[in-house]
Amino acid sequence: GMLGDWMATHVPGVRYRFEELSPVLDAALAAHFGADARHDPATAIGADTVVTMLDVVEHIEDDHGALTHLATRMDPGSTLVLTVPALQWAFSSWDTELGHYRRYSRRQVRTLLEGAGFEVHSTAYLFPEMLVMLPVRKLRPGSRSDVDFPKLSDRMNRLGYAVSHLTARWRRIWPAGTSVVAIASKPAAKP
């Protein structure tokens, strides 16, 4: 939903569509964006389409099956932008509370996408500045309230944005981060 709001403000002419398996989230997205923004899962995904799966795949037990199914629905040339939490060693009660099955390395994401039929253009770690928080989160016993993201003051939010902006310049070379981003596409059929 946040991406759809941002697109409506910053990218005129781009249409946000969603598919949501959770009935509660589907209803909320339909109420916010309109029922006509709901994409029919039986329809092909056109070549001029960018599909985003932002922190979704880690919630799916059969991640390979889900991505393989998605690839069969995408026309050649369509693009997938995917983010997932990184570093399985950092898996904690926080992940369990959020319904995660796993965390990923860049290599695992590449292997998963290629195995599902995608051509991977790039993978990178994001948010290396947050790595210091992973051991803290892992060692601290979690509770349901920890799943909620804390509200940050404007000052902290600006500071975090500035640091993330600086580290983003080097994201292709960072050896680790708290998330992995991948850009892939559905390749043309081989003759």
Kinemage of the C-alpha trace (Angstrom):
@kinemage 1
@onewidth
@group {chain A} dominant
@subgroup {mainchain}
@vectorlist {calphas} color= white
{ca gly a 1} P 0.000 0.000 0.000
{ca met a 2} L 2.766 2.481 0.843
{ca leu a 3} L 4.317 1.956 -2.595
{ca gly a 4} L 0.963 2.628 -4.249
{ca asp a 5} L 0.581 5.880 -2.309
{ca trp a 6} L 4.098 6.967 -3.277
{ca met a 7} L 3.521 6.091 -6.940
{ca ala a 8} L 0.273 8.050 -7.063
{ca thr a 9} L 2.126 11.144 -5.844
{ca his a 10} L 5.483 10.813 -7.594
{ca val a 11} L 4.953 8.802 -10.794
{ca pro a 12} L 2.010 10.148 -12.779
{ca gly a 13} L 0.571 7.750 -15.305
{ca val a 14} L 1.696 4.605 -13.503
{ca arg a 15} L -1.144 2.466 -12.254
{ca tyr a 16} L -0.893 0.532 -9.013
{ca arg a 17} L -2.511 -2.928 -8.986
{ca phe a 18} L -2.443 -5.468 -6.187
{ca glu a 19} L -3.031 -9.140 -5.516
{ca glu a 20} L -3.436 -10.037 -1.876
{ca leu a 21} L -4.062 -13.503 -0.456
{ca ser a 22} L -5.068 -12.294 3.000
{ca pro a 23} L -8.788 -11.391 2.969
{ca val a 24} L -8.236 -8.725 5.636
{ca leu a 25} L -5.406 -7.028 3.736
{ca asp a 26} L -7.236 -7.432 0.419
{ca ala a 27} L -10.262 -5.605 1.826
{ca ala a 28} L -8.068 -2.824 3.238
{ca leu a 29} L -6.232 -2.360 -0.081
{ca ala a 30} L -9.511 -2.375 -2.032
{ca ala a 31} L -10.976 0.217 0.342
{ca his a 32} L -7.903 2.424 -0.037
{ca phe a 33} L -7.128 2.072 -3.764
{ca gly a 34} L -10.523 0.961 -5.082
{ca ala a 35} L -11.670 -2.513 -6.076
{ca asp a 36} L -10.638 -1.818 -9.689
{ca ala a 37} L -6.994 -1.783 -8.499
{ca arg a 38} L -7.311 -5.486 -7.665
{ca his a 39} L -5.450 -7.569 -10.275
{ca asp a 40} L -7.127 -10.799 -11.343
{ca pro a 41} L -4.738 -13.666 -10.520
{ca ala a 42} L -5.976 -15.559 -13.594
{ca thr a 43} L -4.699 -12.825 -15.935
{ca ala a 44} L -1.265 -12.686 -17.501
{ca ile a 45} L 1.157 -10.018 -16.343
{ca gly a 46} L 2.158 -7.900 -19.343
{ca ala a 47} L 5.671 -7.189 -20.600
{ca asp a 48} L 5.370 -3.516 -19.628
{ca thr a 49} L 4.655 -4.432 -16.011
{ca val a 50} L 6.890 -4.248 -12.961
{ca val a 51} L 5.847 -6.699 -10.252
{ca thr a 52} L 7.001 -5.872 -6.740
{ca met a 53} L 7.204 -8.439 -3.978
{ca leu a 54} L 8.530 -6.369 -1.102
{ca asp a 55} L 9.062 -8.505 1.993
{ca val a 56} L 6.548 -11.111 0.840
{ca val a 57} L 8.428 -14.279 -0.155
{ca glu a 58} L 9.762 -15.004 3.340
{ca his a 59} L 6.120 -15.455 4.453
{ca ile a 60} L 5.504 -18.221 1.886
{ca glu a 61} L 6.452 -21.739 2.937
{ca asp a 62} L 6.941 -22.908 -0.667
{ca asp a 63} L 8.846 -19.886 -1.945
{ca his a 64} L 10.097 -21.737 -5.028
{ca gly a 65} L 6.595 -22.880 -5.983
{ca ala a 66} L 5.154 -19.390 -5.555
{ca leu a 67} L 7.862 -17.751 -7.671
{ca thr a 68} L 7.632 -20.468 -10.336
{ca his a 69} L 3.876 -19.875 -10.549
{ca leu a 70} L 4.457 -16.122 -10.797
{ca ala a 71} L 6.981 -16.641 -13.617
{ca thr a 72} L 4.417 -18.661 -15.607
{ca arg a 73} L 1.990 -15.724 -15.404
{ca met a 74} L 4.497 -13.076 -16.489
{ca asp a 75} L 5.013 -12.211 -20.149
{ca pro a 76} L 8.612 -12.167 -21.419
{ca gly a 77} L 10.170 -8.796 -20.652
{ca ser a 78} L 8.152 -8.133 -17.512
{ca thr a 79} L 10.226 -7.245 -14.454
{ca leu a 80} L 10.238 -8.433 -10.855
{ca val a 81} L 11.619 -6.360 -7.978
{ca leu a 82} L 11.923 -8.469 -4.852
{ca thr a 83} L 13.090 -7.721 -1.312
{ca val a 84} L 13.528 -10.230 1.502
{ca pro a 85} L 15.141 -10.189 4.954
{ca ala a 86} L 18.794 -11.210 4.877
{ca leu a 87} L 21.081 -13.525 6.816
{ca gln a 88} L 19.577 -16.733 8.170
{ca trp a 89} L 21.908 -16.601 11.200
{ca ala a 90} L 19.926 -13.537 12.290
{ca phe a 91} L 16.600 -15.423 12.312
{ca ser a 92} L 14.971 -14.639 15.659
{ca ser a 93} L 11.695 -14.693 17.554
{ca trp a 94} L 10.913 -11.404 15.790
{ca asp a 95} L 10.920 -13.277 12.454
{ca thr a 96} L 8.728 -16.005 13.912
{ca glu a 97} L 6.234 -13.433 15.227
{ca leu a 98} L 6.107 -11.828 11.783
{ca gly a 99} L 5.409 -15.195 10.141
{ca his a 100} L 8.747 -15.571 8.366
{ca tyr a 101} L 9.907 -19.015 7.308
{ca arg a 102} L 13.464 -17.941 6.528
{ca arg a 103} L 15.982 -15.205 5.740
{ca tyr a 104} L 18.132 -15.198 2.600
{ca ser a 105} L 21.617 -14.506 1.293
{ca arg a 106} L 22.188 -12.816 -2.070
{ca arg a 107} L 23.267 -16.163 -3.514
{ca gln a 108} L 20.124 -17.905 -2.217
{ca val a 109} L 17.911 -15.233 -3.789
{ca arg a 110} L 19.716 -15.554 -7.133
{ca thr a 111} L 19.454 -19.367 -7.051
{ca leu a 112} L 15.782 -19.229 -6.057
{ca leu a 113} L 14.861 -16.804 -8.840
{ca glu a 114} L 16.863 -18.593 -11.528
{ca gly a 115} L 15.347 -21.917 -10.453
{ca ala a 116} L 11.874 -20.388 -10.800
{ca gly a 117} L 12.575 -19.314 -14.381
{ca phe a 118} L 13.749 -15.712 -13.996
{ca glu a 119} L 16.810 -14.012 -15.425
{ca val a 120} L 18.472 -12.178 -12.529
{ca his a 121} L 19.935 -8.779 -13.404
{ca ser a 122} L 21.195 -7.786 -9.971
{ca thr a 123} L 21.123 -8.587 -6.285
{ca ala a 124} L 22.382 -6.414 -3.452
{ca tyr a 125} L 22.283 -6.142 0.300
{ca leu a 126} L 20.373 -3.194 1.738
{ca phe a 127} L 20.644 -1.414 5.080
{ca pro a 128} L 24.139 -2.444 6.200
{ca glu a 129} L 23.911 0.301 8.808
{ca met a 130} L 21.242 -1.773 10.590
{ca leu a 131} L 23.436 -4.876 10.977
{ca val a 132} L 24.361 -3.876 14.528
{ca met a 133} L 20.716 -4.361 15.527
{ca leu a 134} L 20.495 -7.997 14.408
{ca pro a 135} L 22.397 -9.548 17.348
{ca val a 136} L 20.441 -7.361 19.764
{ca arg a 137} L 17.150 -8.521 18.276
{ca lys a 138} L 18.299 -12.152 18.274
{ca leu a 139} L 19.379 -12.144 21.923
{ca arg a 140} L 16.416 -10.196 23.247
{ca pro a 141} L 13.317 -12.287 23.919
{ca gly a 142} L 10.534 -11.130 21.657
{ca ser a 143} L 6.942 -10.309 22.305
{ca arg a 144} L 4.098 -9.497 19.971
{ca ser a 145} L 4.580 -5.780 20.692
{ca asp a 146} L 8.116 -6.037 19.278
{ca val a 147} L 6.642 -6.884 15.884
{ca asp a 148} L 5.263 -3.374 15.561
{ca phe a 149} L 7.715 -0.922 14.108
{ca pro a 150} L 8.425 1.953 16.475
{ca lys a 151} L 7.367 5.485 15.639
{ca leu a 152} L 10.466 7.585 15.058
{ca ser a 153} L 10.848 11.280 15.698
{ca asp a 154} L 11.297 13.462 12.635
{ca arg a 155} L 14.935 13.995 13.625
{ca met a 156} L 15.653 10.241 13.874
{ca asn a 157} L 13.787 9.588 10.648
{ca arg a 158} L 15.848 12.235 8.807
{ca leu a 159} L 19.077 10.844 10.277
{ca gly a 160} L 18.162 7.300 9.238
{ca tyr a 161} L 17.255 8.489 5.758
{ca ala a 162} L 20.573 10.347 5.409
{ca val a 163} L 22.625 7.329 6.528
{ca ser a 164} L 20.652 4.994 4.239
{ca his a 165} L 21.159 7.402 1.353
{ca leu a 166} L 24.932 7.309 1.913
{ca thr a 167} L 25.128 3.526 2.189
{ca ala a 168} L 22.907 3.050 -0.884
{ca arg a 169} L 25.698 4.392 -3.080
{ca trp a 170} L 27.803 1.362 -2.151
{ca arg a 171} L 25.087 -1.283 -1.968
{ca arg a 172} L 26.491 -3.471 -4.748
{ca ile a 173} L 29.705 -4.036 -2.799
{ca trp a 174} L 28.413 -4.343 0.778
{ca pro a 175} L 29.162 -7.860 2.014
{ca ala a 176} L 25.991 -7.928 4.129
{ca gly a 177} L 22.878 -6.016 5.107
{ca thr a 178} L 19.537 -6.656 6.782
{ca ser a 179} L 17.677 -7.091 3.465
{ca val a 180} L 18.373 -8.371 -0.030
{ca val a 181} L 16.967 -6.679 -3.128
{ca ala a 182} L 16.855 -8.413 -6.509
{ca ile a 183} L 15.845 -7.244 -9.954
{ca ala a 184} L 14.895 -9.992 -12.381
{ca ser a 185} L 12.856 -10.454 -15.521
{ca lys a 186} L 10.980 -13.113 -17.373
{ca pro a 187} L 13.272 -14.055 -20.280
{ca ala a 188} L 12.055 -14.515 -23.820
{ca ala a 189} L 11.203 -18.085 -24.734
{ca lys a 190} L 14.102 -19.952 -26.328
{ca pro a 191} L 13.436 -21.135 -29.906
